Amino acid sequence: MFRAPLSSWQSNVTIKISDETAHWARRKAAEENTSVSRLVGGMVERQMRLSDDYWQAFERWRPSRPLPALGATSRMSRPEAHERR
C-alpha cells in the first residue's frame, strides 16, 4: 500500500460519505492495518500527485509558441470533407 509521508503540518478535514462507503473504508483500513483517516489521506494525496504529474507533463508537451492558425479559406469544403470517407 502507498503510505504518504507524514509531514510536520497536517490538517483535519471532515467529509460526508454514504454508509456503504464508510463501511468499505473501515474494512479496507483494517485490511491494510491503518486508520480510515490515513487511508483516505493517502488516497487524496495520491490523486493530488497524479494530477500534478499530469499537468507538469502537459506543460512540457505543450509547444512554447502557438501553432500557426489556419484560416477558413484553407479548410476543406463540406462536400470535400464528405468525399474523403
mmCIF file as gemmi writes it, N, C-alpha and C atoms, coordinates in Angstrom:
data_model
loop_
_atom_site.group_PDB
_atom_site.id
_atom_site.type_symbol
_atom_site.label_atom_id
_atom_site.label_alt_id
_atom_site.label_comp_id
_atom_site.label_asym_id
_atom_site.label_entity_id
_atom_site.label_seq_id
_atom_site.pdbx_PDB_ins_code
_atom_site.Cartn_x
_atom_site.Cartn_y
_atom_site.Cartn_z
_atom_site.occupancy
_atom_site.B_iso_or_equiv
_atom_site.pdbx_formal_charge
_atom_site.auth_seq_id
_atom_site.auth_asym_id
_atom_site.pdbx_PDB_model_num
ATOM 1 N N . MET Axp A 1 ? 0.835 -1.194 0 1 0 ? 1 A 1
ATOM 2 C CA . MET Axp A 1 ? 0 0 0 1 0 ? 1 A 1
ATOM 3 C C . MET Axp A 1 ? 0.868 1.241 0 1 0 ? 1 A 1
ATOM 4 N N . PHE Axp A 2 ? 0.376 2.26 -0.654 1 0 ? 2 A 1
ATOM 5 C CA . PHE Axp A 2 ? 1.047 3.552 -0.662 1 0 ? 2 A 1
ATOM 6 C C . PHE Axp A 2 ? 0.856 4.206 0.688 1 0 ? 2 A 1
ATOM 7 N N . ARG Axp A 3 ? 1.914 4.661 1.287 1 0 ? 3 A 1
ATOM 8 C CA . ARG Axp A 3 ? 1.819 5.402 2.541 1 0 ? 3 A 1
ATOM 9 C C . ARG Axp A 3 ? 2.391 6.789 2.324 1 0 ? 3 A 1
ATOM 10 N N . ALA Axp A 4 ? 1.568 7.773 2.518 1 0 ? 4 A 1
ATOM 11 C CA . ALA Axp A 4 ? 2.027 9.144 2.358 1 0 ? 4 A 1
ATOM 12 C C . ALA Axp A 4 ? 2.962 9.491 3.501 1 0 ? 4 A 1
ATOM 13 N N . PRO Axp A 5 ? 4.049 10.173 3.188 1 0 ? 5 A 1
ATOM 14 C CA . PRO Axp A 5 ? 4.948 10.564 4.27 1 0 ? 5 A 1
ATOM 15 C C . PRO Axp A 5 ? 4.253 11.541 5.201 1 0 ? 5 A 1
ATOM 16 N N . LEU Axp A 6 ? 4.507 11.371 6.468 1 0 ? 6 A 1
ATOM 17 C CA . LEU Axp A 6 ? 3.9 12.271 7.438 1 0 ? 6 A 1
ATOM 18 C C . LEU Axp A 6 ? 4.643 13.593 7.426 1 0 ? 6 A 1
ATOM 19 N N . SER Axp A 7 ? 3.915 14.643 7.28 1 0 ? 7 A 1
ATOM 20 C CA . SER Axp A 7 ? 4.552 15.955 7.324 1 0 ? 7 A 1
ATOM 21 C C . SER Axp A 7 ? 4.402 16.51 8.733 1 0 ? 7 A 1
ATOM 22 N N . SER Axp A 8 ? 5.14 17.528 9.01 1 0 ? 8 A 1
ATOM 23 C CA . SER Axp A 8 ? 5.041 18.131 10.336 1 0 ? 8 A 1
ATOM 24 C C . SER Axp A 8 ? 3.778 18.972 10.453 1 0 ? 8 A 1
ATOM 25 N N . TRP Axp A 9 ? 3.117 19.19 9.355 1 0 ? 9 A 1
ATOM 26 C CA . TRP Axp A 9 ? 1.931 20.032 9.322 1 0 ? 9 A 1
ATOM 27 C C . TRP Axp A 9 ? 0.81 19.221 8.709 1 0 ? 9 A 1
ATOM 28 N N . GLN Axp A 10 ? -0.201 18.908 9.485 1 0 ? 10 A 1
ATOM 29 C CA . GLN Axp A 10 ? -1.345 18.157 8.976 1 0 ? 10 A 1
ATOM 30 C C . GLN Axp A 10 ? -2.629 18.875 9.347 1 0 ? 10 A 1
ATOM 31 N N . SER Axp A 11 ? -3.636 18.7 8.513 1 0 ? 11 A 1
ATOM 32 C CA . SER Axp A 11 ? -4.931 19.326 8.759 1 0 ? 11 A 1
ATOM 33 C C . SER Axp A 11 ? -5.995 18.257 8.934 1 0 ? 11 A 1
ATOM 34 N N . ASN Axp A 12 ? -6.94 18.532 9.769 1 0 ? 12 A 1
ATOM 35 C CA . ASN Axp A 12 ? -8.109 17.674 9.899 1 0 ? 12 A 1
ATOM 36 C C . ASN Axp A 12 ? -9.172 18.173 8.938 1 0 ? 12 A 1
ATOM 37 N N . VAL Axp A 13 ? -9.822 17.236 8.266 1 0 ? 13 A 1
ATOM 38 C CA . VAL Axp A 13 ? -10.862 17.568 7.3 1 0 ? 13 A 1
ATOM 39 C C . VAL Axp A 13 ? -12.058 16.668 7.591 1 0 ? 13 A 1
ATOM 40 N N . THR Axp A 14 ? -13.242 17.226 7.535 1 0 ? 14 A 1
ATOM 41 C CA . THR Axp A 14 ? -14.462 16.447 7.702 1 0 ? 14 A 1
ATOM 42 C C . THR Axp A 14 ? -15.061 16.212 6.328 1 0 ? 14 A 1
ATOM 43 N N . ILE Axp A 15 ? -15.438 14.965 6.057 1 0 ? 15 A 1
ATOM 44 C CA . ILE Axp A 15 ? -16.058 14.637 4.772 1 0 ? 15 A 1
ATOM 45 C C . ILE Axp A 15 ? -17.377 13.913 5.022 1 0 ? 15 A 1
ATOM 46 N N . LYS Axp A 16 ? -18.263 13.983 4.057 1 0 ? 16 A 1
ATOM 47 C CA . LYS Axp A 16 ? -19.519 13.248 4.141 1 0 ? 16 A 1
ATOM 48 C C . LYS Axp A 16 ? -19.493 12.155 3.086 1 0 ? 16 A 1
ATOM 49 N N . ILE Axp A 17 ? -19.732 10.93 3.529 1 0 ? 17 A 1
ATOM 50 C CA . ILE Axp A 17 ? -19.777 9.786 2.619 1 0 ? 17 A 1
ATOM 51 C C . ILE Axp A 17 ? -20.959 8.914 3.005 1 0 ? 17 A 1
ATOM 52 N N . SER Axp A 18 ? -21.371 8.072 2.083 1 0 ? 18 A 1
ATOM 53 C CA . SER Axp A 18 ? -22.505 7.192 2.353 1 0 ? 18 A 1
ATOM 54 C C . SER Axp A 18 ? -22.113 6.131 3.384 1 0 ? 18 A 1
ATOM 55 N N . ASP Axp A 19 ? -23.102 5.516 3.987 1 0 ? 19 A 1
ATOM 56 C CA . ASP Axp A 19 ? -22.839 4.441 4.951 1 0 ? 19 A 1
ATOM 57 C C . ASP Axp A 19 ? -22.088 3.293 4.286 1 0 ? 19 A 1
ATOM 58 N N . GLU Axp A 20 ? -22.469 2.982 3.054 1 0 ? 20 A 1
ATOM 59 C CA . GLU Axp A 20 ? -21.81 1.898 2.332 1 0 ? 20 A 1
ATOM 60 C C . GLU Axp A 20 ? -20.322 2.209 2.105 1 0 ? 20 A 1
ATOM 61 N N . THR Axp A 21 ? -20.032 3.462 1.753 1 0 ? 21 A 1
ATOM 62 C CA . THR Axp A 21 ? -18.646 3.869 1.532 1 0 ? 21 A 1
ATOM 63 C C . THR Axp A 21 ? -17.863 3.84 2.833 1 0 ? 21 A 1
ATOM 64 N N . ALA Axp A 22 ? -18.481 4.281 3.907 1 0 ? 22 A 1
ATOM 65 C CA . ALA Axp A 22 ? -17.818 4.262 5.211 1 0 ? 22 A 1
ATOM 66 C C . ALA Axp A 22 ? -17.499 2.827 5.629 1 0 ? 22 A 1
ATOM 67 N N . HIS Axp A 23 ? -18.421 1.921 5.393 1 0 ? 23 A 1
ATOM 68 C CA . HIS Axp A 23 ? -18.202 0.509 5.712 1 0 ? 23 A 1
ATOM 69 C C . HIS Axp A 23 ? -17.027 -0.04 4.908 1 0 ? 23 A 1
ATOM 70 N N . TRP Axp A 24 ? -16.999 0.287 3.603 1 0 ? 24 A 1
ATOM 71 C CA . TRP Axp A 24 ? -15.896 -0.166 2.763 1 0 ? 24 A 1
ATOM 72 C C . TRP Axp A 24 ? -14.563 0.395 3.268 1 0 ? 24 A 1
ATOM 73 N N . ALA Axp A 25 ? -14.553 1.688 3.608 1 0 ? 25 A 1
ATOM 74 C CA . ALA Axp A 25 ? -13.321 2.333 4.073 1 0 ? 25 A 1
ATOM 75 C C . ALA Axp A 25 ? -12.824 1.704 5.37 1 0 ? 25 A 1
ATOM 76 N N . ARG Axp A 26 ? -13.732 1.399 6.288 1 0 ? 26 A 1
ATOM 77 C CA . ARG Axp A 26 ? -13.326 0.75 7.548 1 0 ? 26 A 1
ATOM 78 C C . ARG Axp A 26 ? -12.726 -0.626 7.28 1 0 ? 26 A 1
ATOM 79 N N . ARG Axp A 27 ? -13.379 -1.379 6.404 1 0 ? 27 A 1
ATOM 80 C CA . ARG Axp A 27 ? -12.895 -2.718 6.075 1 0 ? 27 A 1
ATOM 81 C C . ARG Axp A 27 ? -11.526 -2.65 5.387 1 0 ? 27 A 1
ATOM 82 N N . LYS Axp A 28 ? -11.378 -1.732 4.425 1 0 ? 28 A 1
ATOM 83 C CA . LYS Axp A 28 ? -10.118 -1.563 3.7 1 0 ? 28 A 1
ATOM 84 C C . LYS Axp A 28 ? -9 -1.111 4.644 1 0 ? 28 A 1
ATOM 85 N N . ALA Axp A 29 ? -9.306 -0.2 5.543 1 0 ? 29 A 1
ATOM 86 C CA . ALA Axp A 29 ? -8.306 0.27 6.511 1 0 ? 29 A 1
ATOM 87 C C . ALA Axp A 29 ? -7.869 -0.877 7.416 1 0 ? 29 A 1
ATOM 88 N N . ALA Axp A 30 ? -8.816 -1.701 7.838 1 0 ? 30 A 1
ATOM 89 C CA . ALA Axp A 30 ? -8.474 -2.848 8.692 1 0 ? 30 A 1
ATOM 90 C C . ALA Axp A 30 ? -7.582 -3.828 7.934 1 0 ? 30 A 1
ATOM 91 N N . GLU Axp A 31 ? -7.887 -4.072 6.655 1 0 ? 31 A 1
ATOM 92 C CA . GLU Axp A 31 ? -7.065 -4.964 5.837 1 0 ? 31 A 1
ATOM 93 C C . GLU Axp A 31 ? -5.632 -4.447 5.721 1 0 ? 31 A 1
ATOM 94 N N . GLU Axp A 32 ? -5.479 -3.139 5.669 1 0 ? 32 A 1
ATOM 95 C CA . GLU Axp A 32 ? -4.163 -2.54 5.488 1 0 ? 32 A 1
ATOM 96 C C . GLU Axp A 32 ? -3.537 -2.1 6.804 1 0 ? 32 A 1
ATOM 97 N N . ASN Axp A 33 ? -4.184 -2.463 7.907 1 0 ? 33 A 1
ATOM 98 C CA . ASN Axp A 33 ? -3.662 -2.172 9.247 1 0 ? 33 A 1
ATOM 99 C C . ASN Axp A 33 ? -3.35 -0.68 9.43 1 0 ? 33 A 1
ATOM 100 N N . THR Axp A 34 ? -4.318 0.133 9.057 1 0 ? 34 A 1
ATOM 101 C CA . THR Axp A 34 ? -4.169 1.579 9.195 1 0 ? 34 A 1
ATOM 102 C C . THR Axp A 34 ? -5.508 2.166 9.615 1 0 ? 34 A 1
ATOM 103 N N . SER Axp A 35 ? -5.551 3.445 9.832 1 0 ? 35 A 1
ATOM 104 C CA . SER Axp A 35 ? -6.81 4.104 10.186 1 0 ? 35 A 1
ATOM 105 C C . SER Axp A 35 ? -7.517 4.567 8.916 1 0 ? 35 A 1
ATOM 106 N N . VAL Axp A 36 ? -8.813 4.795 9.051 1 0 ? 36 A 1
ATOM 107 C CA . VAL Axp A 36 ? -9.585 5.321 7.924 1 0 ? 36 A 1
ATOM 108 C C . VAL Axp A 36 ? -9.022 6.687 7.53 1 0 ? 36 A 1
ATOM 109 N N . SER Axp A 37 ? -8.642 7.469 8.509 1 0 ? 37 A 1
ATOM 110 C CA . SER Axp A 37 ? -8.091 8.79 8.237 1 0 ? 37 A 1
ATOM 111 C C . SER Axp A 37 ? -6.834 8.7 7.379 1 0 ? 37 A 1
ATOM 112 N N . ARG Axp A 38 ? -5.917 7.819 7.732 1 0 ? 38 A 1
ATOM 113 C CA . ARG Axp A 38 ? -4.684 7.663 6.937 1 0 ? 38 A 1
ATOM 114 C C . ARG Axp A 38 ? -4.984 7.073 5.56 1 0 ? 38 A 1
ATOM 115 N N . LEU Axp A 39 ? -5.933 6.15 5.504 1 0 ? 39 A 1
ATOM 116 C CA . LEU Axp A 39 ? -6.31 5.549 4.227 1 0 ? 39 A 1
ATOM 117 C C . LEU Axp A 39 ? -6.824 6.617 3.264 1 0 ? 39 A 1
ATOM 118 N N . VAL Axp A 40 ? -7.778 7.409 3.718 1 0 ? 40 A 1
ATOM 119 C CA . VAL Axp A 40 ? -8.373 8.452 2.873 1 0 ? 40 A 1
ATOM 120 C C . VAL Axp A 40 ? -7.335 9.534 2.57 1 0 ? 40 A 1
ATOM 121 N N . GLY Axp A 41 ? -6.534 9.902 3.551 1 0 ? 41 A 1
ATOM 122 C CA . GLY Axp A 41 ? -5.481 10.897 3.321 1 0 ? 41 A 1
ATOM 123 C C . GLY Axp A 41 ? -4.511 10.441 2.246 1 0 ? 41 A 1
ATOM 124 N N . GLY Axp A 42 ? -4.13 9.161 2.286 1 0 ? 42 A 1
ATOM 125 C CA . GLY Axp A 42 ? -3.234 8.618 1.269 1 0 ? 42 A 1
ATOM 126 C C . GLY Axp A 42 ? -3.863 8.635 -0.108 1 0 ? 42 A 1
ATOM 127 N N . MET Axp A 43 ? -5.164 8.317 -0.166 1 0 ? 43 A 1
ATOM 128 C CA . MET Axp A 43 ? -5.867 8.323 -1.459 1 0 ? 43 A 1
ATOM 129 C C . MET Axp A 43 ? -5.915 9.738 -2.041 1 0 ? 43 A 1
ATOM 130 N N . VAL Axp A 44 ? -6.207 10.704 -1.207 1 0 ? 44 A 1
ATOM 131 C CA . VAL Axp A 44 ? -6.293 12.091 -1.679 1 0 ? 44 A 1
ATOM 132 C C . VAL Axp A 44 ? -4.914 12.57 -2.126 1 0 ? 44 A 1
ATOM 133 N N . GLU Axp A 45 ? -3.893 12.251 -1.338 1 0 ? 45 A 1
ATOM 134 C CA . GLU Axp A 45 ? -2.542 12.678 -1.709 1 0 ? 45 A 1
ATOM 135 C C . GLU Axp A 45 ? -2.097 12.023 -3.018 1 0 ? 45 A 1
ATOM 136 N N . ARG Axp A 46 ? -2.435 10.756 -3.207 1 0 ? 46 A 1
ATOM 137 C CA . ARG Axp A 46 ? -2.079 10.049 -4.446 1 0 ? 46 A 1
ATOM 138 C C . ARG Axp A 46 ? -2.761 10.725 -5.641 1 0 ? 46 A 1
ATOM 139 N N . GLN Axp A 47 ? -4.04 11.069 -5.499 1 0 ? 47 A 1
ATOM 140 C CA . GLN Axp A 47 ? -4.756 11.76 -6.578 1 0 ? 47 A 1
ATOM 141 C C . GLN Axp A 47 ? -4.125 13.117 -6.863 1 0 ? 47 A 1
ATOM 142 N N . MET Axp A 48 ? -3.727 13.81 -5.813 1 0 ? 48 A 1
ATOM 143 C CA . MET Axp A 48 ? -3.09 15.119 -5.98 1 0 ? 48 A 1
ATOM 144 C C . MET Axp A 48 ? -1.798 14.97 -6.779 1 0 ? 48 A 1
ATOM 145 N N . ARG Axp A 49 ? -0.986 13.981 -6.43 1 0 ? 49 A 1
ATOM 146 C CA . ARG Axp A 49 ? 0.288 13.775 -7.128 1 0 ? 49 A 1
ATOM 147 C C . ARG Axp A 49 ? 0.067 13.348 -8.578 1 0 ? 49 A 1
ATOM 148 N N . LEU Axp A 50 ? -0.912 12.479 -8.814 1 0 ? 50 A 1
ATOM 149 C CA . LEU Axp A 50 ? -1.223 12.078 -10.189 1 0 ? 50 A 1
ATOM 150 C C . LEU Axp A 50 ? -1.651 13.28 -11.014 1 0 ? 50 A 1
ATOM 151 N N . SER Axp A 51 ? -2.483 14.111 -10.432 1 0 ? 51 A 1
ATOM 152 C CA . SER Axp A 51 ? -2.963 15.3 -11.122 1 0 ? 51 A 1
ATOM 153 C C . SER Axp A 51 ? -1.802 16.251 -11.403 1 0 ? 51 A 1
ATOM 154 N N . ASP Axp A 52 ? -0.943 16.474 -10.413 1 0 ? 52 A 1
ATOM 155 C CA . ASP Axp A 52 ? 0.211 17.349 -10.598 1 0 ? 52 A 1
ATOM 156 C C . ASP Axp A 52 ? 1.14 16.797 -11.672 1 0 ? 52 A 1
ATOM 157 N N . ASP Axp A 53 ? 1.388 15.49 -11.659 1 0 ? 53 A 1
ATOM 158 C CA . ASP Axp A 53 ? 2.249 14.867 -12.666 1 0 ? 53 A 1
ATOM 159 C C . ASP Axp A 53 ? 1.67 15.059 -14.058 1 0 ? 53 A 1
ATOM 160 N N . TYR Axp A 54 ? 0.35 14.899 -14.171 1 0 ? 54 A 1
ATOM 161 C CA . TYR Axp A 54 ? -0.309 15.07 -15.469 1 0 ? 54 A 1
ATOM 162 C C . TYR Axp A 54 ? -0.09 16.488 -15.991 1 0 ? 54 A 1
ATOM 163 N N . TRP Axp A 55 ? -0.358 17.481 -15.145 1 0 ? 55 A 1
ATOM 164 C CA . TRP Axp A 55 ? -0.26 18.859 -15.613 1 0 ? 55 A 1
ATOM 165 C C . TRP Axp A 55 ? 1.184 19.248 -15.911 1 0 ? 55 A 1
ATOM 166 N N . GLN Axp A 56 ? 2.124 18.731 -15.152 1 0 ? 56 A 1
ATOM 167 C CA . GLN Axp A 56 ? 3.532 19.011 -15.443 1 0 ? 56 A 1
ATOM 168 C C . GLN Axp A 56 ? 3.917 18.415 -16.795 1 0 ? 56 A 1
ATOM 169 N N . ALA Axp A 57 ? 3.478 17.186 -17.054 1 0 ? 57 A 1
ATOM 170 C CA . ALA Axp A 57 ? 3.765 16.551 -18.339 1 0 ? 57 A 1
ATOM 171 C C . ALA Axp A 57 ? 3.094 17.334 -19.477 1 0 ? 57 A 1
ATOM 172 N N . PHE Axp A 58 ? 1.88 17.786 -19.244 1 0 ? 58 A 1
ATOM 173 C CA . PHE Axp A 58 ? 1.173 18.565 -20.258 1 0 ? 58 A 1
ATOM 174 C C . PHE Axp A 58 ? 1.931 19.854 -20.569 1 0 ? 58 A 1
ATOM 175 N N . GLU Axp A 59 ? 2.396 20.521 -19.534 1 0 ? 59 A 1
ATOM 176 C CA . GLU Axp A 59 ? 3.135 21.773 -19.738 1 0 ? 59 A 1
ATOM 177 C C . GLU Axp A 59 ? 4.434 21.525 -20.508 1 0 ? 59 A 1
ATOM 178 N N . ARG Axp A 60 ? 5.105 20.407 -20.254 1 0 ? 60 A 1
ATOM 179 C CA . ARG Axp A 60 ? 6.323 20.085 -21.002 1 0 ? 60 A 1
ATOM 180 C C . ARG Axp A 60 ? 5.996 19.776 -22.461 1 0 ? 60 A 1
ATOM 181 N N . TRP Axp A 61 ? 4.855 19.13 -22.694 1 0 ? 61 A 1
ATOM 182 C CA . TRP Axp A 61 ? 4.466 18.741 -24.042 1 0 ? 61 A 1
ATOM 183 C C . TRP Axp A 61 ? 4.007 19.931 -24.87 1 0 ? 61 A 1
ATOM 184 N N . ARG Axp A 62 ? 3.248 20.798 -24.23 1 0 ? 62 A 1
ATOM 185 C CA . ARG Axp A 62 ? 2.648 21.92 -24.95 1 0 ? 62 A 1
ATOM 186 C C . ARG Axp A 62 ? 3.737 22.765 -25.61 1 0 ? 62 A 1
ATOM 187 N N . PRO Axp A 63 ? 3.551 23.085 -26.876 1 0 ? 63 A 1
ATOM 188 C CA . PRO Axp A 63 ? 4.568 23.893 -27.558 1 0 ? 63 A 1
ATOM 189 C C . PRO Axp A 63 ? 4.738 25.256 -26.885 1 0 ? 63 A 1
ATOM 190 N N . SER Axp A 64 ? 5.944 25.741 -26.905 1 0 ? 64 A 1
ATOM 191 C CA . SER Axp A 64 ? 6.206 27.03 -26.258 1 0 ? 64 A 1
ATOM 192 C C . SER Axp A 64 ? 5.683 28.202 -27.076 1 0 ? 64 A 1
ATOM 193 N N . ARG Axp A 65 ? 5.517 28.001 -28.362 1 0 ? 65 A 1
ATOM 194 C CA . ARG Axp A 65 ? 4.949 29.074 -29.186 1 0 ? 65 A 1
ATOM 195 C C . ARG Axp A 65 ? 3.689 28.55 -29.871 1 0 ? 65 A 1
ATOM 196 N N . PRO Axp A 66 ? 2.717 29.385 -30.066 1 0 ? 66 A 1
ATOM 197 C CA . PRO Axp A 66 ? 1.46 28.917 -30.673 1 0 ? 66 A 1
ATOM 198 C C . PRO Axp A 66 ? 1.67 28.416 -32.101 1 0 ? 66 A 1
ATOM 199 N N . LEU Axp A 67 ? 0.887 27.447 -32.478 1 0 ? 67 A 1
ATOM 200 C CA . LEU Axp A 67 ? 0.919 26.932 -33.838 1 0 ? 67 A 1
ATOM 201 C C . LEU Axp A 67 ? 0.231 27.931 -34.755 1 0 ? 67 A 1
ATOM 202 N N . PRO Axp A 68 ? 0.683 28.042 -35.995 1 0 ? 68 A 1
ATOM 203 C CA . PRO Axp A 68 ? 0.026 28.99 -36.898 1 0 ? 68 A 1
ATOM 204 C C . PRO Axp A 68 ? -1.421 28.564 -37.137 1 0 ? 68 A 1
ATOM 205 N N . ALA Axp A 69 ? -2.299 29.498 -37.032 1 0 ? 69 A 1
ATOM 206 C CA . ALA Axp A 69 ? -3.726 29.21 -37.226 1 0 ? 69 A 1
ATOM 207 C C . ALA Axp A 69 ? -4.029 29.097 -38.717 1 0 ? 69 A 1
ATOM 208 N N . LEU Axp A 70 ? -4.87 28.166 -39.033 1 0 ? 70 A 1
ATOM 209 C CA . LEU Axp A 70 ? -5.314 28.02 -40.421 1 0 ? 70 A 1
ATOM 210 C C . LEU Axp A 70 ? -6.557 28.872 -40.619 1 0 ? 70 A 1
ATOM 211 N N . GLY Axp A 71 ? -6.568 29.622 -41.68 1 0 ? 71 A 1
ATOM 212 C CA . GLY Axp A 71 ? -7.73 30.445 -41.974 1 0 ? 71 A 1
ATOM 213 C C . GLY Axp A 71 ? -8.842 29.607 -42.569 1 0 ? 71 A 1
ATOM 214 N N . ALA Axp A 72 ? -10.029 30.137 -42.591 1 0 ? 72 A 1
ATOM 215 C CA . ALA Axp A 72 ? -11.192 29.422 -43.114 1 0 ? 72 A 1
ATOM 216 C C . ALA Axp A 72 ? -11.022 29.112 -44.603 1 0 ? 72 A 1
ATOM 217 N N . THR Axp A 73 ? -10.245 29.903 -45.324 1 0 ? 73 A 1
ATOM 218 C CA . THR Axp A 73 ? -10.068 29.669 -46.757 1 0 ? 73 A 1
ATOM 219 C C . THR Axp A 73 ? -9.252 28.414 -47.036 1 0 ? 73 A 1
ATOM 220 N N . SER Axp A 74 ? -8.428 27.977 -46.089 1 0 ? 74 A 1
ATOM 221 C CA . SER Axp A 74 ? -7.598 26.791 -46.329 1 0 ? 74 A 1
ATOM 222 C C . SER Axp A 74 ? -8.281 25.496 -45.864 1 0 ? 74 A 1
ATOM 223 N N . ARG Axp A 75 ? -9.459 25.615 -45.314 1 0 ? 75 A 1
ATOM 224 C CA . ARG Axp A 75 ? -10.186 24.413 -44.874 1 0 ? 75 A 1
ATOM 225 C C . ARG Axp A 75 ? -10.923 23.782 -46.05 1 0 ? 75 A 1
ATOM 226 N N . MET Axp A 76 ? -11.207 22.479 -45.908 1 0 ? 76 A 1
ATOM 227 C CA . MET Axp A 76 ? -11.984 21.796 -46.951 1 0 ? 76 A 1
ATOM 228 C C . MET Axp A 76 ? -13.437 22.244 -46.887 1 0 ? 76 A 1
ATOM 229 N N . SER Axp A 77 ? -14.062 22.197 -48.02 1 0 ? 77 A 1
ATOM 230 C CA . SER Axp A 77 ? -15.493 22.486 -48.046 1 0 ? 77 A 1
ATOM 231 C C . SER Axp A 77 ? -16.241 21.266 -47.51 1 0 ? 77 A 1
ATOM 232 N N . ARG Axp A 78 ? -17.505 21.408 -47.228 1 0 ? 78 A 1
ATOM 233 C CA . ARG Axp A 78 ? -18.313 20.294 -46.735 1 0 ? 78 A 1
ATOM 234 C C . ARG Axp A 78 ? -18.313 19.125 -47.707 1 0 ? 78 A 1
ATOM 235 N N . PRO Axp A 79 ? -18.565 19.361 -49.011 1 0 ? 79 A 1
ATOM 236 C CA . PRO Axp A 79 ? -18.543 18.235 -49.952 1 0 ? 79 A 1
ATOM 237 C C . PRO Axp A 79 ? -17.171 17.557 -50.014 1 0 ? 79 A 1
ATOM 238 N N . GLU Axp A 80 ? -16.088 18.327 -49.972 1 0 ? 80 A 1
ATOM 239 C CA . GLU Axp A 80 ? -14.74 17.737 -49.998 1 0 ? 80 A 1
ATOM 240 C C . GLU Axp A 80 ? -14.501 16.851 -48.767 1 0 ? 80 A 1
ATOM 241 N N . ALA Axp A 81 ? -14.953 17.308 -47.64 1 0 ? 81 A 1
ATOM 242 C CA . ALA Axp A 81 ? -14.762 16.542 -46.403 1 0 ? 81 A 1
ATOM 243 C C . ALA Axp A 81 ? -15.535 15.224 -46.479 1 0 ? 81 A 1
ATOM 244 N N . HIS Axp A 82 ? -16.74 15.253 -47.051 1 0 ? 82 A 1
ATOM 245 C CA . HIS Axp A 82 ? -17.546 14.032 -47.144 1 0 ? 82 A 1
ATOM 246 C C . HIS Axp A 82 ? -17.034 13.083 -48.213 1 0 ? 82 A 1
ATOM 247 N N . GLU Axp A 83 ? -16.347 13.59 -49.21 1 0 ? 83 A 1
ATOM 248 C CA . GLU Axp A 83 ? -15.769 12.743 -50.256 1 0 ? 83 A 1
ATOM 249 C C . GLU Axp A 83 ? -14.64 11.882 -49.709 1 0 ? 83 A 1
ATOM 250 N N . ARG Axp A 84 ? -13.99 12.313 -48.665 1 0 ? 84 A 1
ATOM 251 C CA . ARG Axp A 84 ? -12.846 11.591 -48.093 1 0 ? 84 A 1
ATOM 252 C C . ARG Axp A 84 ? -13.245 10.265 -47.487 1 0 ? 84 A 1
ATOM 253 N N . ARG Axp A 85 ? -14.493 10.108 -47.133 1 0 ? 85 A 1
ATOM 254 C CA . ARG Axp A 85 ? -14.928 8.877 -46.455 1 0 ? 85 A 1
ATOM 255 C C . ARG Axp A 85 ? -14.935 7.755 -47.378 1 0 ? 85 A 1
